[in-house]
Amino acid sequence: MNYAFSITIDGRAVEVQPGESVLAASRKLGLDIPTLCYLEKCGPLNSCQVCLVKINGKLVPSCGTKAAAGMMVESETTEVHEARRTALELLFSDHVGDCLSPCQRLCPLMLNIPVMLRHIQAGRLPEASATIRQALPLAGVLGRLCHHPCEQGCRRGQWDDPAAIREMEKVITDWERSSGYSPSGKAEGGKRKAETGPSILTPAAEAKTVAIIGAGPTGLAAAYYLTREGHAVTVVDRRAHAGGSLRDVPSAQLPAEVLDAEIAVLGRMGVEFKLGAELGNPLTLDGLGRGFDAILLAVGELAKDEAAELALPMVGAALRTDPNTCQTPLEKVFAAGSCVRVQKQIIKAMAEGRAAAECVNRFLRGQAARRPEKPFSSIMGRLDPAELKAFIRNSKSGGSVSPCDRCAGHTKQEAAAESARCLHCDCHSSGNCVLQHYAQVYGADANRFRSERRKFERQVQPGGIIFEPGKCILCGICVKLCEMAAEPLGLAFVGRGFDVRVAAPFDDTIERGLQKVADECVAQCPTGALVFVENGEH
Amino acid sequence: MSIDLNLTEEIVARVGRKPEALIPILQGLQERYGYLPEDALRRVCERTEIAPASVTGVASFYDMFRLKPVGKHIVRVCTGTACHVAGAERVEAALRRHLNIPSGADTDRDGEFTVEQVACLGCCTLAPVVKIGEMTFGHTTPERVPEMVREYLASQNGKKMVKSTEELSISRAGGAEIHVGLGSCCMAKGSDKLFHALAESASACGGSVTVKRVGCVGMCHRTPMIEVAQADKGSTLYADLTPAHARALVQKHFRPRGFVQHASRLWSRVLDGLLLDDSGEQRGVQRFAMSKRDPGVRAFLDKQVHIATEHFGKLDPLSLDEYVANGGFEALRKCLANAESGKRSADQDAVINSIEKSGVRGRGGAGFPTGQKWRVVAQQPGETKFVICNGDEGDPGAFMDRMILESFPFRVIEGLAIAAVAVGAHEGVFYIRHEYPLAVKRVRAAIEQMEKHGWLGTKLMGTHYPLKLSVFEGAGAFVCGEETALIASIEGKRGMPKLRPPFPAQEGLWGKPTLINNVETLALVPWIMRNGAEKFAAIGTTKSKGTKVFALAGKIKRGGLIEVPMGTTIREIVEEIGGGVADGRRFKAVQIGGPSGGCVPARLADTSVDYESLRDLGAIMGSGGLVVLDDTSCMVDIARYFLQFTQDQSCGKCTFCRIGTKRMLEILERLCAGKASRQHLEELERLAVQVGAGSLCGLGKTAPNPVLTTLRYFRDEYEAHLAGRCPAKKCAALIKYSINADCTGCTICSQHCPVDAIPMTPYSRHLIDDVKCTRCDTCRVVCPNQAVEVK
């Protein structure tokens, strides 16, 4: 049979060539069947079993099943999805490591702290700035006022002192101001200047207009995220200066120039400010509603009478909103921050602004409003003393580095030294990991099967490869690539059953096993088991 | 530690340098060095085409290979199903205590003894079984451990090598014969020693009688068993004999020639007459005699039909003449009449038609129609095809294939040769697990005899059809019973299954069409060809034809190897053939089909044994292990036991089997420890279904069966464990030993307690220290007053 034929997947017909797999056929239909162990060059390895589909009442891996004429395949059904999810959950039950470091998970704005610290350690301050600005609005303010929950979770703190994370944010934002580095991505004169940092703007889908009432932490944060989504944002505040309650912070803790500089960043990004304008006469919700596609109320804590003026349903002194969508009963009017629920911590108020921004953004794009999803992360939990020691061995020793000149703060070198104390307990593949990606897509519960975990192990090789066996899902791709390349030593599956591990023969190192195909194996590893050392660590 | 690498060179030179030589090379190295020294392995890589990754991968995959030096003496504790239900764990604990093996280690500090578990030694009717060195001990108990070790060491010190029964020159004296069953389980009960003693006495008596080695006699519960066959007087069976009885027995039946012998005979008969057995009922060797008309013997034999085990207990396994004299190779000759290499003849198709018409289905477990499988292979294009006899009988609690290979090697060879001719293959492989050394030896010896005879090799049975047969010894991996894993293993790889299709019939060994049949299936083939498909199809049920061999073991009176027509009910097997469970106990269930099978409750015992009926109950026919369970067997523990087995034997390739069975096992362990919650039980059930659906190969797909069937039929026991009770009083964490008022203060329990948990208090009631007590059950067994209670 050498002519094309057709098969049916979820009721849709697709034409396939003889010899093609069900997986290949499904891709022609644009289906995203998850695969971890499949690499075209290696052929089907049939180990991960996450690409299951149902054919003739049986679940089979789609990568290894050849399409046959008239085949009826079920792919996107509850049953098949449940099987795929279980496969992912089983893999996570034996997956040792955190996708996201504890500090990042604890950060309400999900700042990628280990990456920031690696940049600082290596002296790459513009990159560090970009990492911070990617996640944090008003970074200079947070570098001074944040209650830094991140540091409570820092594993270094289990040993001596946690890494001084907030201080590092301050160092970077101070450097920005003192060096004249412009963190905004919006280039002047239409052209990006060489000295400006990488763009933090995402291109606008379609320009929509948003009015944000209240220039406090919540409102400014929302303005920041919505502008990044490409919307035209106008911030309205009754005060003469933007900043809301931040203006009330003593200048010893937050100098006015710092706050002004941060607001200037927003201005450079394109946020319009309409200050000294109070909601009421002539500015009414109705009127704003005619001029803007969406309105976000972030007016801060409300007094009883102020609330009545808004003529919106209340719960006590707070506005009533749908907790999942931040929506008030009025169409296109959203509310967030202390006017909904009093926020004591600045970063939490900003996180509310971020959540509201996502709701508004989705609404403006014609999607159902909802808060951003929590990023998926496998969680390793507390390290035992031996594991902690191993981490400590691979980092700079000693307690936190205090600046010579307390007032001036950390110098670049001091900041690098402090950053070098980071244990880098994040996963280098996070965001680039197939397992993590599909866990998010399938809503996998990494803790469905709780049991005693293996010991965390990290083998840092002199040539720059890091091997973390606990993260290996035994897909077999590296073993196969070695075999195909006739590596002199190669990698092998060692042991049997639950105890199988990938290792070099004769207890040799991974690097000696990978003399020819190291780059390819690292690139194709579907998880963070094989990665290269990043500049600035170890 | 330096090793002699010349040995490595020799092995490589002898075995070969191709990738497929890897497993035999490793077996050779292990035999020579006792383990696999790294230097030797590196040398293998230098001298052969084998890659280092293959060496490490394969050496760490199979159970038999050891990468570290071991103790001087290896103690193997069988953990098969029958041994498990008979208390193998307690025996192992006693061995480890007695030999001072630190916890977490397998060898004592002086490097004398290594204790290891072995999946199944296939001596299920002698459970629990322990093998020390080459000595096998059956019916072991924790109390017998010191005595076993002493006996073993004595045999080592005295260099009193047990004579082999394999290199016998059998003299055909004609006339009377004494048949001694010499299967490996009979030998474990001392039938080899009995054989030598009989042979000695017989020759002393003068040449009027031949002591003859025969295969399995089936009645394992009565071994060592012999049959005295005299043309004039018929035959007499003797059971449970020891070598000490040999002379009396020979002299009772056979009149010696010389005067001295005659006088000696008279004297020994006088002595024999004086012997009383404990009950005082019967005297001398007579008390061991039993007639075939004995009700127990009749019940055991009457329901059986012997096809795969035709002439059981009569044939010398390695006598080619005898096999031929009993119709052996007639069937093969018939098939070969017009067969020639390279051309298909109508006769070949006729063979397949017969097999198809007979309705025979695969006896390895799944029951795929054999004829259909043959036809698919026959229809594949290409010159090169292979046939493989699957003798990797891995199910714990099953030993049918071992017995057939040991007792009827020529029959299986004939079956495989017929299959080869029918599908057009010229090369065949016997894949036999290494735990069956006698089977390996006998099949090799049988092949050699046929080659010498010119009946194998270039001219099968002297015709123009070439057929080469070889034996591949497995290296210890249950999963290699799976066809694709078995093929990987022959090719010198880790035994990891592949996704099917393509089936081995299409792309098998070396990518060529390959027919794989189980031992028992092949043993049926000559009979079918000789007697006709119709005759075979007349036995059994509509969809399941012929007979099935079962290894009947566990909590049963008459354990053994039986062959019954398909359609016989479980009750007939357990209660009539097996004589039921011990007096005072209640028959609870049968575990059928091993780790892939399930537990059928006693209330469904009227179910007919056929593929469909068993499948409908959630069990499978499997390869034929049938372990009877009574009210002292805990069903949750049985489920845990099987999960432990499959988890241990999982190849580790696919997610569901590798991790899923582990998670299931963890929940079952929690249940047995009384630490599980209802959510755990629900998760167990959900995961069981998903592991069954999502695993890649048959091992994983069927692994949840023991859990699913026990959940289906014995949910009350799971519920009891949730509440912290083990109704069968088996799970150590949920039971307590105590001594009641019947205690007379005799101190026996205190003397036997291996952990000093019972202080010696003569003449007063003893007390058990619950913290020290390991629940080894010794006190309960030794107490003469039944004063030890388990709650």
Interface residues (C-beta under 8 A of the other chain):
Chain A: P44 N46 S47 C48 Q49 V50 L52 K58 L59 V60 P61 G64 T65 K66 E82 A83 T86 A87 L90 L91 S93 D94 R448 F449 S451 I473 L474 G476 V479 C482 E483 A486 E487 P488 L489 G490 L491 A492 F493 V494 G495 R496 G497 F498 D499 V500 A503 P505 F506 G513
Chain B: E38 L41 R42 A51 P52 A53 S54 V55 T56 G57 S60 F61 Y62 A477 R494 K498 L499 P501 Q647 D648 Q649 S650 C651 G652 K653 C654 T655 F656 R658 I659 G660 T661 K662 R663 E666 E683 L687 Q690 A693 G694 S695 L696
